[in-house]
């Protein structure tokens, strides 16, 4: 039986990001993945939103992704496009990048980090006790770990074995999705509850509603023909499918993200229709919230109760995504009343405040963890400011490359004492002369200091004193002087 600190079931975007976070924090981790390689049969997700791009920037790898994708305004709500080029972030755009390419780049990164992957194997079940988890694999072997994290998708074996309810709503609609070749060129655009558009290598991407909601077998080229005829009256001589699949608007969320030593992230914790392209993004962000916390618990720095903040913080984020995707699905209906509703929403989204509110949500830039009353920065993502320090100019995100927390002191040098946490927290004396501005919120008062968690969210804000700093350091990074 192999032993590891953490076993991750599933090596998709969520599992790879979590493995990277744990490895950066010095934690022994292994991924169990059913696929023989990182290659995907279909491209799946088609891009990254602004906050996910920021997260990759925080770890110093964003350029790898930007080099292979196309930056553009990808945000939309119910098919209504929204521009965030005026948002106060270095990455005020989305990135058109197929999941197949995202996973290839991620795979290269975790390979550099030395993350081991057990391929062509699956987690089949587990038993847990007070000191760890015995994880049964499909090849008859088993692993022993301190924690098991299910990143194994919407049909998660880990979630089911843990007995965690997957509450929510049954599907109302099924779509067929395919990349195909066509003898005739169709008009690109939205229709049939989906649309037709260009794909890679001259192929055509088709996403259309199909009538057979309860069908369980795999769709065929004939199904693509039938769907095209339903919306356009012709099949354009469709042939040579690169891949064909289907999806529904089933909407469900795990009622708990943790059961003892077993946790869930990504699609294992929440599934929804792909409206707005949010699924991959919130899965990656789940991992960045969980990784440093789990590492500190494994390493004995923090008590296991720190893991309860993972559910407390990430459950509301996914719940809101579930609701906004259901709302977008409702706007996508083609009856007269739904069209009238969509036209009204379109009018609203042309106004500044509604646009900022909804676009901030879709892009993930407005996520606020409830850390109590205080400065508007508290619980929000830290802006990537251009700082002046004794070591020269630095960006905030550069300080997060190592996934260690940072205390930025904008007051008198030496005015803050973090000596008991010196091995865990970087203390940086810095100055910043510009305006402090947050997406959606707008301009906020300049703080005298900020404590930034490894996930880039602000854990404490100094407003002229160090009141509350020791409590925040203890809460998030363990007792002074040790675990």
C-alpha beads as a LAMMPS data file, in Angstrom:
LAMMPS data file: protein, C-alpha beads

483 atoms
482 bonds

1 atom types
1 bond types

-500.0 500.0 xlo xhi
-500.0 500.0 ylo yhi
-500.0 500.0 zlo zhi

Masses

1 110.0

Atoms # bond

1 1 1 0.000 0.000 0.000
2 1 1 1.484 3.341 -1.095
3 1 1 1.303 6.195 1.399
4 1 1 0.792 9.866 0.592
5 1 1 -0.358 12.927 2.477
6 1 1 -3.113 13.633 -0.052
7 1 1 -4.683 11.505 -2.787
8 1 1 -6.561 13.414 -5.499
9 1 1 -9.164 11.466 -7.484
10 1 1 -9.230 12.986 -10.964
11 1 1 -6.581 14.761 -13.002
12 1 1 -8.664 17.354 -14.823
13 1 1 -8.250 21.120 -14.354
14 1 1 -9.453 21.065 -10.731
15 1 1 -7.314 18.085 -9.721
16 1 1 -4.175 19.409 -11.430
17 1 1 -4.560 22.862 -9.901
18 1 1 -5.016 21.366 -6.435
19 1 1 -1.945 19.168 -6.910
20 1 1 0.085 22.227 -7.916
21 1 1 -1.090 24.183 -4.871
22 1 1 -0.282 21.349 -2.468
23 1 1 3.128 20.775 -4.042
24 1 1 4.011 24.479 -3.826
25 1 1 3.156 24.244 -0.122
26 1 1 5.532 21.294 0.324
27 1 1 2.841 18.638 0.670
28 1 1 3.156 15.088 -0.695
29 1 1 0.355 14.447 -3.182
30 1 1 -0.576 11.917 -5.869
31 1 1 -3.242 12.117 -8.599
32 1 1 -5.255 9.067 -9.644
33 1 1 -6.548 9.563 -13.217
34 1 1 -8.457 7.140 -15.472
35 1 1 -7.112 8.589 -18.753
36 1 1 -3.866 7.286 -20.224
37 1 1 -2.693 10.863 -20.920
38 1 1 -3.853 14.458 -20.527
39 1 1 -5.396 14.373 -24.006
40 1 1 -9.138 14.976 -24.285
41 1 1 -11.445 13.571 -26.953
42 1 1 -13.318 16.902 -27.070
43 1 1 -12.280 20.458 -26.191
44 1 1 -15.023 20.872 -23.510
45 1 1 -14.652 24.276 -21.851
46 1 1 -13.695 27.031 -24.267
47 1 1 -12.011 29.647 -22.138
48 1 1 -10.894 31.295 -18.936
49 1 1 -12.460 34.192 -17.114
50 1 1 -10.559 37.108 -15.629
51 1 1 -10.230 35.790 -12.064
52 1 1 -8.837 32.453 -13.234
53 1 1 -6.290 34.315 -15.346
54 1 1 -5.385 36.318 -12.220
55 1 1 -4.979 33.095 -10.222
56 1 1 -2.525 31.761 -12.807
57 1 1 -0.729 35.111 -12.695
58 1 1 -0.484 34.772 -8.904
59 1 1 1.455 31.550 -9.456
60 1 1 3.729 32.950 -12.170
61 1 1 2.511 30.722 -15.006
62 1 1 -0.068 32.923 -16.745
63 1 1 2.181 33.707 -19.722
64 1 1 2.080 30.045 -20.779
65 1 1 -1.679 30.259 -21.186
66 1 1 -1.809 33.745 -22.689
67 1 1 0.708 32.676 -25.337
68 1 1 -1.623 29.961 -26.643
69 1 1 -5.047 31.553 -26.270
70 1 1 -6.679 34.713 -27.562
71 1 1 -7.615 37.513 -25.191
72 1 1 -11.105 38.799 -25.850
73 1 1 -14.293 39.906 -24.158
74 1 1 -15.897 36.524 -23.455
75 1 1 -18.353 37.511 -20.714
76 1 1 -22.015 37.045 -21.534
77 1 1 -25.262 36.547 -19.669
78 1 1 -28.009 34.670 -21.469
79 1 1 -26.254 35.388 -24.741
80 1 1 -25.980 39.117 -23.955
81 1 1 -22.293 40.150 -24.274
82 1 1 -20.685 42.294 -21.564
83 1 1 -17.434 44.228 -21.861
84 1 1 -15.100 44.399 -18.814
85 1 1 -12.293 46.358 -20.477
86 1 1 -12.942 49.193 -17.983
87 1 1 -12.568 46.921 -14.930
88 1 1 -9.639 47.689 -12.596
89 1 1 -7.614 44.534 -13.189
90 1 1 -4.510 43.770 -15.218
91 1 1 -6.553 41.079 -16.946
92 1 1 -9.735 42.925 -17.927
93 1 1 -10.676 40.282 -20.500
94 1 1 -11.264 36.571 -20.906
95 1 1 -9.059 34.071 -22.700
96 1 1 -10.353 31.916 -25.544
97 1 1 -8.503 28.658 -24.877
98 1 1 -9.962 25.184 -25.292
99 1 1 -9.885 22.950 -22.231
100 1 1 -7.831 20.435 -24.197
101 1 1 -5.064 23.035 -24.487
102 1 1 -5.547 24.241 -20.902
103 1 1 -5.025 20.708 -19.615
104 1 1 -1.966 20.187 -21.811
105 1 1 -0.321 23.344 -20.416
106 1 1 -1.328 22.482 -16.847
107 1 1 0.049 18.976 -17.306
108 1 1 3.416 20.436 -18.316
109 1 1 3.447 22.652 -15.218
110 1 1 2.642 19.923 -12.690
111 1 1 5.187 17.678 -14.396
112 1 1 7.810 20.364 -13.726
113 1 1 6.638 20.466 -10.103
114 1 1 7.151 16.707 -9.863
115 1 1 3.541 15.704 -9.195
116 1 1 3.128 11.925 -9.621
117 1 1 0.078 10.706 -11.585
118 1 1 -1.221 7.149 -11.473
119 1 1 -2.843 6.860 -14.902
120 1 1 -5.356 4.348 -16.250
121 1 1 -6.637 3.840 -12.726
122 1 1 -9.674 5.084 -10.859
123 1 1 -10.663 5.500 -7.243
124 1 1 -13.351 2.891 -6.589
125 1 1 -14.081 3.614 -2.933
126 1 1 -12.511 4.274 0.438
127 1 1 -12.702 3.748 4.160
128 1 1 -11.587 6.409 6.603
129 1 1 -10.560 6.311 10.254
130 1 1 -9.222 8.814 12.776
131 1 1 -5.751 8.950 11.224
132 1 1 -6.324 8.593 7.488
133 1 1 -8.091 7.154 4.475
134 1 1 -7.602 3.814 2.710
135 1 1 -8.309 4.402 -0.979
136 1 1 -9.222 1.427 -3.204
137 1 1 -8.106 1.638 -6.853
138 1 1 -9.518 -0.052 -9.960
139 1 1 -6.370 -2.179 -10.469
140 1 1 -6.877 -3.906 -7.113
141 1 1 -4.226 -1.905 -5.275
142 1 1 -4.835 0.656 -2.560
143 1 1 -3.342 3.860 -1.215
144 1 1 -3.161 5.237 2.299
145 1 1 -3.524 8.995 2.720
146 1 1 -4.198 11.571 5.380
147 1 1 -6.838 13.126 3.098
148 1 1 -8.681 12.210 -0.085
149 1 1 -10.047 14.898 -2.422
150 1 1 -12.667 14.020 -5.012
151 1 1 -12.017 15.994 -8.191
152 1 1 -13.638 13.203 -10.193
153 1 1 -16.454 15.046 -11.919
154 1 1 -20.225 15.227 -11.747
155 1 1 -20.632 11.447 -11.346
156 1 1 -18.030 11.497 -8.552
157 1 1 -17.351 8.086 -7.027
158 1 1 -15.788 9.827 -4.027
159 1 1 -18.905 11.914 -3.367
160 1 1 -21.168 8.883 -3.650
161 1 1 -18.942 6.722 -1.431
162 1 1 -18.901 9.506 1.156
163 1 1 -22.705 9.512 1.172
164 1 1 -22.862 13.248 0.452
165 1 1 -26.209 14.305 -1.002
166 1 1 -26.089 15.960 -4.446
167 1 1 -29.096 18.229 -4.091
168 1 1 -30.641 20.343 -6.822
169 1 1 -32.690 20.203 -9.984
170 1 1 -33.186 17.533 -12.636
171 1 1 -32.468 18.407 -16.276
172 1 1 -35.084 20.133 -18.414
173 1 1 -33.140 20.307 -21.674
174 1 1 -30.547 18.290 -23.600
175 1 1 -28.109 19.679 -26.151
176 1 1 -26.071 17.901 -28.796
177 1 1 -22.575 19.293 -29.267
178 1 1 -20.165 18.343 -32.029
179 1 1 -17.221 19.331 -34.197
180 1 1 -17.854 18.297 -37.792
181 1 1 -17.022 19.038 -41.403
182 1 1 -19.654 20.406 -43.778
183 1 1 -19.932 20.560 -47.569
184 1 1 -21.846 23.857 -47.366
185 1 1 -20.906 26.784 -45.137
186 1 1 -23.645 27.600 -42.604
187 1 1 -24.343 31.064 -41.256
188 1 1 -22.484 31.517 -37.980
189 1 1 -24.569 32.630 -35.023
190 1 1 -27.022 31.782 -32.245
191 1 1 -30.071 29.611 -32.884
192 1 1 -31.895 26.531 -31.696
193 1 1 -31.061 27.260 -28.065
194 1 1 -27.374 27.116 -28.948
195 1 1 -25.513 28.041 -32.086
196 1 1 -23.140 27.230 -34.931
197 1 1 -19.613 28.596 -35.151
198 1 1 -16.052 27.973 -36.295
199 1 1 -13.941 25.280 -34.642
200 1 1 -10.320 24.180 -34.981
201 1 1 -8.727 23.135 -38.286
202 1 1 -11.577 24.457 -40.427
203 1 1 -14.214 22.335 -38.721
204 1 1 -17.632 23.640 -37.628
205 1 1 -18.831 23.616 -34.031
206 1 1 -22.499 22.774 -33.507
207 1 1 -24.443 23.134 -30.238
208 1 1 -28.201 22.652 -30.566
209 1 1 -31.129 21.579 -28.384
210 1 1 -32.436 18.074 -29.063
211 1 1 -35.887 16.811 -28.051
212 1 1 -34.987 13.490 -26.399
213 1 1 -34.212 14.574 -22.828
214 1 1 -34.028 11.101 -21.254
215 1 1 -31.843 9.492 -23.890
216 1 1 -28.798 7.739 -22.388
217 1 1 -26.962 6.397 -25.468
218 1 1 -24.249 8.365 -27.251
219 1 1 -25.461 10.740 -30.010
220 1 1 -24.567 10.005 -33.647
221 1 1 -23.895 11.929 -36.851
222 1 1 -27.527 11.339 -37.804
223 1 1 -28.578 13.149 -34.624
224 1 1 -26.444 16.120 -35.710
225 1 1 -28.132 16.063 -39.137
226 1 1 -31.580 15.969 -37.528
227 1 1 -30.736 18.865 -35.200
228 1 1 -29.479 21.008 -38.089
229 1 1 -32.580 20.278 -40.150
230 1 1 -34.798 21.266 -37.221
231 1 1 -33.259 24.749 -36.956
232 1 1 -32.140 25.509 -40.534
233 1 1 -34.141 23.117 -42.707
234 1 1 -30.954 21.518 -44.095
235 1 1 -27.957 19.565 -42.854
236 1 1 -25.241 21.374 -44.914
237 1 1 -23.811 18.030 -46.040
238 1 1 -22.425 17.420 -42.554
239 1 1 -19.816 14.638 -42.426
240 1 1 -16.590 13.432 -40.777
241 1 1 -17.366 14.180 -37.116
242 1 1 -14.276 14.914 -35.024
243 1 1 -16.350 14.202 -31.926
244 1 1 -20.016 14.233 -30.862
245 1 1 -21.367 14.498 -27.336
246 1 1 -24.317 15.838 -25.384
247 1 1 -25.034 17.660 -22.141
248 1 1 -28.024 18.780 -20.096
249 1 1 -28.904 21.610 -17.725
250 1 1 -28.926 19.344 -14.661
251 1 1 -28.095 21.597 -11.731
252 1 1 -26.835 20.071 -8.479
253 1 1 -24.558 20.886 -5.564
254 1 1 -23.058 18.749 -2.804
255 1 1 -24.694 19.691 0.495
256 1 1 -21.269 19.399 2.166
257 1 1 -17.811 19.821 0.643
258 1 1 -16.191 17.826 3.448
259 1 1 -16.883 14.587 5.268
260 1 1 -14.113 13.955 7.774
261 1 1 -10.910 13.379 5.800
262 1 1 -12.676 13.443 2.442
263 1 1 -13.279 16.641 0.461
264 1 1 -14.855 17.563 -2.875
265 1 1 -13.904 20.177 -5.469
266 1 1 -14.933 21.192 -8.973
267 1 1 -17.686 19.254 -10.746
268 1 1 -17.709 16.662 -7.966
269 1 1 -19.117 19.441 -5.767
270 1 1 -21.302 21.285 -8.278
271 1 1 -22.689 20.783 -11.791
272 1 1 -24.739 23.129 -13.937
273 1 1 -25.415 24.030 -17.543
274 1 1 -22.324 25.552 -19.205
275 1 1 -23.997 28.954 -19.635
276 1 1 -21.408 31.690 -19.255
277 1 1 -18.503 29.214 -19.271
278 1 1 -18.055 29.238 -15.494
279 1 1 -17.578 25.573 -14.559
280 1 1 -13.856 25.034 -15.174
281 1 1 -13.141 28.437 -13.682
282 1 1 -14.843 27.920 -10.339
283 1 1 -13.309 24.441 -10.102
284 1 1 -9.805 25.875 -10.451
285 1 1 -10.699 28.555 -7.910
286 1 1 -12.022 25.874 -5.511
287 1 1 -8.567 24.294 -5.624
288 1 1 -6.770 27.556 -4.925
289 1 1 -9.000 28.123 -1.881
290 1 1 -8.532 24.572 -0.593
291 1 1 -4.886 23.846 -1.393
292 1 1 -3.077 26.039 1.138
293 1 1 -5.577 25.223 3.882
294 1 1 -5.227 21.480 3.355
295 1 1 -1.429 21.804 3.238
296 1 1 -1.374 23.627 6.584
297 1 1 -3.575 20.964 8.201
298 1 1 -1.443 18.126 6.766
299 1 1 1.747 19.861 7.914
300 1 1 0.368 20.401 11.414
301 1 1 0.443 24.189 11.181
302 1 1 -3.312 24.595 11.494
303 1 1 -6.108 22.545 13.098
304 1 1 -8.451 20.481 10.917
305 1 1 -11.198 23.014 11.634
306 1 1 -9.517 25.326 9.088
307 1 1 -10.948 23.001 6.414
308 1 1 -14.464 24.034 7.461
309 1 1 -13.761 27.472 5.968
310 1 1 -13.406 25.796 2.562
311 1 1 -17.086 24.839 2.477
312 1 1 -18.126 28.088 4.162
313 1 1 -16.371 30.171 1.497
314 1 1 -16.792 28.164 -1.685
315 1 1 -20.315 26.770 -1.279
316 1 1 -21.979 30.204 -1.684
317 1 1 -19.863 30.949 -4.768
318 1 1 -21.022 27.805 -6.569
319 1 1 -24.613 28.249 -5.343
320 1 1 -24.675 31.630 -7.034
321 1 1 -23.285 30.146 -10.257
322 1 1 -25.985 27.470 -10.180
323 1 1 -28.657 30.142 -9.920
324 1 1 -27.215 32.390 -12.603
325 1 1 -26.926 29.486 -15.054
326 1 1 -30.551 28.549 -14.425
327 1 1 -31.517 32.177 -15.037
328 1 1 -29.515 32.207 -18.272
329 1 1 -31.198 29.010 -19.398
330 1 1 -34.584 30.638 -18.791
331 1 1 -33.503 33.631 -20.901
332 1 1 -32.496 31.291 -23.695
333 1 1 -36.008 29.963 -24.278
334 1 1 -37.517 30.983 -27.610
335 1 1 -41.181 31.573 -26.716
336 1 1 -42.453 35.151 -27.017
337 1 1 -42.529 35.829 -23.293
338 1 1 -38.961 34.631 -22.792
339 1 1 -37.781 36.706 -25.744
340 1 1 -39.482 39.756 -24.184
341 1 1 -37.734 39.021 -20.876
342 1 1 -34.379 38.658 -22.628
343 1 1 -34.880 41.996 -24.414
344 1 1 -35.561 43.656 -21.053
345 1 1 -32.449 42.103 -19.501
346 1 1 -30.432 43.267 -22.514
347 1 1 -31.602 46.837 -21.877
348 1 1 -30.551 46.569 -18.237
349 1 1 -27.119 45.161 -19.106
350 1 1 -26.435 48.160 -21.337
351 1 1 -26.532 50.259 -18.142
352 1 1 -23.282 50.618 -16.231
353 1 1 -24.192 49.336 -12.775
354 1 1 -26.112 46.201 -13.866
355 1 1 -23.348 45.376 -16.379
356 1 1 -20.646 45.691 -13.735
357 1 1 -22.630 43.650 -11.215
358 1 1 -23.371 40.731 -13.552
359 1 1 -20.060 40.813 -15.437
360 1 1 -18.143 40.901 -12.152
361 1 1 -20.003 37.772 -11.077
362 1 1 -19.433 35.885 -14.344
363 1 1 -15.744 36.872 -14.434
364 1 1 -15.258 35.865 -10.784
365 1 1 -13.859 39.265 -9.838
366 1 1 -16.490 40.116 -7.243
367 1 1 -16.109 37.037 -5.012
368 1 1 -16.169 38.132 -1.372
369 1 1 -15.628 35.732 1.509
370 1 1 -17.504 36.666 4.650
371 1 1 -14.732 37.513 7.108
372 1 1 -16.846 39.882 9.156
373 1 1 -17.399 43.613 9.162
374 1 1 -14.620 45.966 8.138
375 1 1 -12.836 47.603 5.239
376 1 1 -14.259 46.819 1.751
377 1 1 -11.039 44.931 0.920
378 1 1 -11.691 42.342 3.634
379 1 1 -12.477 38.969 2.060
380 1 1 -12.014 40.227 -1.522
381 1 1 -9.254 39.469 -4.007
382 1 1 -6.236 41.698 -3.546
383 1 1 -5.583 44.053 -6.490
384 1 1 -2.336 43.443 -8.358
385 1 1 -0.758 46.773 -7.447
386 1 1 2.591 48.062 -8.672
387 1 1 4.495 48.415 -5.402
388 1 1 7.661 50.291 -4.543
389 1 1 9.895 48.349 -2.114
390 1 1 13.502 48.491 -0.911
391 1 1 14.207 45.661 -3.380
392 1 1 12.773 47.680 -6.255
393 1 1 9.389 47.661 -7.989
394 1 1 7.220 44.593 -7.436
395 1 1 3.736 43.515 -8.401
396 1 1 1.556 42.077 -5.642
397 1 1 0.999 38.897 -7.650
398 1 1 4.754 38.350 -7.913
399 1 1 4.810 38.026 -4.121
400 1 1 2.289 35.167 -4.366
401 1 1 4.265 32.987 -6.793
402 1 1 5.444 30.766 -3.929
403 1 1 1.870 30.415 -2.585
404 1 1 2.911 31.896 0.776
405 1 1 0.873 34.535 2.621
406 1 1 2.042 38.143 2.520
407 1 1 1.701 41.006 4.993
408 1 1 2.098 44.284 3.129
409 1 1 2.979 47.198 5.376
410 1 1 2.300 50.615 3.868
411 1 1 3.035 52.449 7.122
412 1 1 6.269 53.065 8.990
413 1 1 8.892 50.398 8.338
414 1 1 9.114 47.993 11.259
415 1 1 5.734 49.066 12.556
416 1 1 4.239 45.569 12.380
417 1 1 5.523 42.539 14.285
418 1 1 4.991 39.089 12.783
419 1 1 8.066 37.463 14.373
420 1 1 6.136 34.408 15.705
421 1 1 4.917 33.729 12.142
422 1 1 8.141 34.723 10.370
423 1 1 8.608 31.228 8.897
424 1 1 5.110 31.296 7.411
425 1 1 4.321 34.890 6.405
426 1 1 6.307 37.255 4.178
427 1 1 6.467 40.779 5.644
428 1 1 7.043 43.418 2.971
429 1 1 7.386 47.140 3.608
430 1 1 5.978 48.858 0.527
431 1 1 4.443 52.029 -0.788
432 1 1 1.747 52.597 -3.375
433 1 1 0.772 56.036 -4.587
434 1 1 -2.150 55.161 -6.849
435 1 1 -5.875 54.825 -6.323
436 1 1 -7.209 51.699 -4.619
437 1 1 -10.044 50.451 -6.798
438 1 1 -11.998 47.195 -6.766
439 1 1 -14.129 45.677 -9.546
440 1 1 -17.849 46.416 -9.075
441 1 1 -17.177 48.248 -5.773
442 1 1 -15.112 51.119 -7.153
443 1 1 -12.630 53.278 -5.268
444 1 1 -11.876 52.413 -1.618
445 1 1 -9.818 54.064 1.114
446 1 1 -6.109 53.212 1.117
447 1 1 -5.239 50.838 4.008
448 1 1 -2.126 51.068 6.173
449 1 1 -1.506 47.325 5.783
450 1 1 -3.074 44.195 4.300
451 1 1 -2.647 40.509 5.109
452 1 1 -3.018 38.471 1.915
453 1 1 -3.780 34.761 1.979
454 1 1 -2.059 32.421 -0.523
455 1 1 -5.261 32.404 -2.614
456 1 1 -4.950 36.166 -3.089
457 1 1 -7.842 37.120 -0.800
458 1 1 -7.423 39.710 1.946
459 1 1 -7.571 38.231 5.471
460 1 1 -7.004 41.444 7.450
461 1 1 -6.855 45.172 6.747
462 1 1 -4.879 47.640 8.833
463 1 1 -6.408 51.073 9.198
464 1 1 -3.678 52.863 11.123
465 1 1 -3.189 50.224 13.855
466 1 1 -2.427 46.514 14.116
467 1 1 -5.734 45.782 15.857
468 1 1 -6.892 42.286 14.975
469 1 1 -3.691 41.303 13.177
470 1 1 -2.573 38.611 15.643
471 1 1 -6.043 37.082 15.635
472 1 1 -6.085 36.992 11.825
473 1 1 -2.605 35.462 11.673
474 1 1 -3.631 32.782 14.195
475 1 1 -6.938 32.041 12.457
476 1 1 -5.459 31.578 9.015
477 1 1 -1.831 30.577 9.565
478 1 1 -1.730 28.771 12.902
479 1 1 -0.714 29.548 16.454
480 1 1 2.284 31.814 17.021
481 1 1 5.533 29.899 16.990
482 1 1 4.071 26.606 15.789
483 1 1 1.065 24.447 15.036

Bonds

1 1 1 2
2 1 2 3
3 1 3 4
4 1 4 5
5 1 5 6
6 1 6 7
7 1 7 8
8 1 8 9
9 1 9 10
10 1 10 11
11 1 11 12
12 1 12 13
13 1 13 14
14 1 14 15
15 1 15 16
16 1 16 17
17 1 17 18
18 1 18 19
19 1 19 20
20 1 20 21
21 1 21 22
22 1 22 23
23 1 23 24
24 1 24 25
25 1 25 26
26 1 26 27
27 1 27 28
28 1 28 29
29 1 29 30
30 1 30 31
31 1 31 32
32 1 32 33
33 1 33 34
34 1 34 35
35 1 35 36
36 1 36 37
37 1 37 38
38 1 38 39
39 1 39 40
40 1 40 41
41 1 41 42
42 1 42 43
43 1 43 44
44 1 44 45
45 1 45 46
46 1 46 47
47 1 47 48
48 1 48 49
49 1 49 50
50 1 50 51
51 1 51 52
52 1 52 53
53 1 53 54
54 1 54 55
55 1 55 56
56 1 56 57
57 1 57 58
58 1 58 59
59 1 59 60
60 1 60 61
61 1 61 62
62 1 62 63
63 1 63 64
64 1 64 65
65 1 65 66
66 1 66 67
67 1 67 68
68 1 68 69
69 1 69 70
70 1 70 71
71 1 71 72
72 1 72 73
73 1 73 74
74 1 74 75
75 1 75 76
76 1 76 77
77 1 77 78
78 1 78 79
79 1 79 80
80 1 80 81
81 1 81 82
82 1 82 83
83 1 83 84
84 1 84 85
85 1 85 86
86 1 86 87
87 1 87 88
88 1 88 89
89 1 89 90
90 1 90 91
91 1 91 92
92 1 92 93
93 1 93 94
94 1 94 95
95 1 95 96
96 1 96 97
97 1 97 98
98 1 98 99
99 1 99 100
100 1 100 101
101 1 101 102
102 1 102 103
103 1 103 104
104 1 104 105
105 1 105 106
106 1 106 107
107 1 107 108
108 1 108 109
109 1 109 110
110 1 110 111
111 1 111 112
112 1 112 113
113 1 113 114
114 1 114 115
115 1 115 116
116 1 116 117
117 1 117 118
118 1 118 119
119 1 119 120
120 1 120 121
121 1 121 122
122 1 122 123
123 1 123 124
124 1 124 125
125 1 125 126
126 1 126 127
127 1 127 128
128 1 128 129
129 1 129 130
130 1 130 131
131 1 131 132
132 1 132 133
133 1 133 134
134 1 134 135
135 1 135 136
136 1 136 137
137 1 137 138
138 1 138 139
139 1 139 140
140 1 140 141
141 1 141 142
142 1 142 143
143 1 143 144
144 1 144 145
145 1 145 146
146 1 146 147
147 1 147 148
148 1 148 149
149 1 149 150
150 1 150 151
151 1 151 152
152 1 152 153
153 1 153 154
154 1 154 155
155 1 155 156
156 1 156 157
157 1 157 158
158 1 158 159
159 1 159 160
160 1 160 161
161 1 161 162
162 1 162 163
163 1 163 164
164 1 164 165
165 1 165 166
166 1 166 167
167 1 167 168
168 1 168 169
169 1 169 170
170 1 170 171
171 1 171 172
172 1 172 173
173 1 173 174
174 1 174 175
175 1 175 176
176 1 176 177
177 1 177 178
178 1 178 179
179 1 179 180
180 1 180 181
181 1 181 182
182 1 182 183
183 1 183 184
184 1 184 185
185 1 185 186
186 1 186 187
187 1 187 188
188 1 188 189
189 1 189 190
190 1 190 191
191 1 191 192
192 1 192 193
193 1 193 194
194 1 194 195
195 1 195 196
196 1 196 197
197 1 197 198
198 1 198 199
199 1 199 200
200 1 200 201
201 1 201 202
202 1 202 203
203 1 203 204
204 1 204 205
205 1 205 206
206 1 206 207
207 1 207 208
208 1 208 209
209 1 209 210
210 1 210 211
211 1 211 212
212 1 212 213
213 1 213 214
214 1 214 215
215 1 215 216
216 1 216 217
217 1 217 218
218 1 218 219
219 1 219 220
220 1 220 221
221 1 221 222
222 1 222 223
223 1 223 224
224 1 224 225
225 1 225 226
226 1 226 227
227 1 227 228
228 1 228 229
229 1 229 230
230 1 230 231
231 1 231 232
232 1 232 233
233 1 233 234
234 1 234 235
235 1 235 236
236 1 236 237
237 1 237 238
238 1 238 239
239 1 239 240
240 1 240 241
241 1 241 242
242 1 242 243
243 1 243 244
244 1 244 245
245 1 245 246
246 1 246 247
247 1 247 248
248 1 248 249
249 1 249 250
250 1 250 251
251 1 251 252
252 1 252 253
253 1 253 254
254 1 254 255
255 1 255 256
256 1 256 257
257 1 257 258
258 1 258 259
259 1 259 260
260 1 260 261
261 1 261 262
262 1 262 263
263 1 263 264
264 1 264 265
265 1 265 266
266 1 266 267
267 1 267 268
268 1 268 269
269 1 269 270
270 1 270 271
271 1 271 272
272 1 272 273
273 1 273 274
274 1 274 275
275 1 275 276
276 1 276 277
277 1 277 278
278 1 278 279
279 1 279 280
280 1 280 281
281 1 281 282
282 1 282 283
283 1 283 284
284 1 284 285
285 1 285 286
286 1 286 287
287 1 287 288
288 1 288 289
289 1 289 290
290 1 290 291
291 1 291 292
292 1 292 293
293 1 293 294
294 1 294 295
295 1 295 296
296 1 296 297
297 1 297 298
298 1 298 299
299 1 299 300
300 1 300 301
301 1 301 302
302 1 302 303
303 1 303 304
304 1 304 305
305 1 305 306
306 1 306 307
307 1 307 308
308 1 308 309
309 1 309 310
310 1 310 311
311 1 311 312
312 1 312 313
313 1 313 314
314 1 314 315
315 1 315 316
316 1 316 317
317 1 317 318
318 1 318 319
319 1 319 320
320 1 320 321
321 1 321 322
322 1 322 323
323 1 323 324
324 1 324 325
325 1 325 326
326 1 326 327
327 1 327 328
328 1 328 329
329 1 329 330
330 1 330 331
331 1 331 332
332 1 332 333
333 1 333 334
334 1 334 335
335 1 335 336
336 1 336 337
337 1 337 338
338 1 338 339
339 1 339 340
340 1 340 341
341 1 341 342
342 1 342 343
343 1 343 344
344 1 344 345
345 1 345 346
346 1 346 347
347 1 347 348
348 1 348 349
349 1 349 350
350 1 350 351
351 1 351 352
352 1 352 353
353 1 353 354
354 1 354 355
355 1 355 356
356 1 356 357
357 1 357 358
358 1 358 359
359 1 359 360
360 1 360 361
361 1 361 362
362 1 362 363
363 1 363 364
364 1 364 365
365 1 365 366
366 1 366 367
367 1 367 368
368 1 368 369
369 1 369 370
370 1 370 371
371 1 371 372
372 1 372 373
373 1 373 374
374 1 374 375
375 1 375 376
376 1 376 377
377 1 377 378
378 1 378 379
379 1 379 380
380 1 380 381
381 1 381 382
382 1 382 383
383 1 383 384
384 1 384 385
385 1 385 386
386 1 386 387
387 1 387 388
388 1 388 389
389 1 389 390
390 1 390 391
391 1 391 392
392 1 392 393
393 1 393 394
394 1 394 395
395 1 395 396
396 1 396 397
397 1 397 398
398 1 398 399
399 1 399 400
400 1 400 401
401 1 401 402
402 1 402 403
403 1 403 404
404 1 404 405
405 1 405 406
406 1 406 407
407 1 407 408
408 1 408 409
409 1 409 410
410 1 410 411
411 1 411 412
412 1 412 413
413 1 413 414
414 1 414 415
415 1 415 416
416 1 416 417
417 1 417 418
418 1 418 419
419 1 419 420
420 1 420 421
421 1 421 422
422 1 422 423
423 1 423 424
424 1 424 425
425 1 425 426
426 1 426 427
427 1 427 428
428 1 428 429
429 1 429 430
430 1 430 431
431 1 431 432
432 1 432 433
433 1 433 434
434 1 434 435
435 1 435 436
436 1 436 437
437 1 437 438
438 1 438 439
439 1 439 440
440 1 440 441
441 1 441 442
442 1 442 443
443 1 443 444
444 1 444 445
445 1 445 446
446 1 446 447
447 1 447 448
448 1 448 449
449 1 449 450
450 1 450 451
451 1 451 452
452 1 452 453
453 1 453 454
454 1 454 455
455 1 455 456
456 1 456 457
457 1 457 458
458 1 458 459
459 1 459 460
460 1 460 461
461 1 461 462
462 1 462 463
463 1 463 464
464 1 464 465
465 1 465 466
466 1 466 467
467 1 467 468
468 1 468 469
469 1 469 470
470 1 470 471
471 1 471 472
472 1 472 473
473 1 473 474
474 1 474 475
475 1 475 476
476 1 476 477
477 1 477 478
478 1 478 479
479 1 479 480
480 1 480 481
481 1 481 482
482 1 482 483
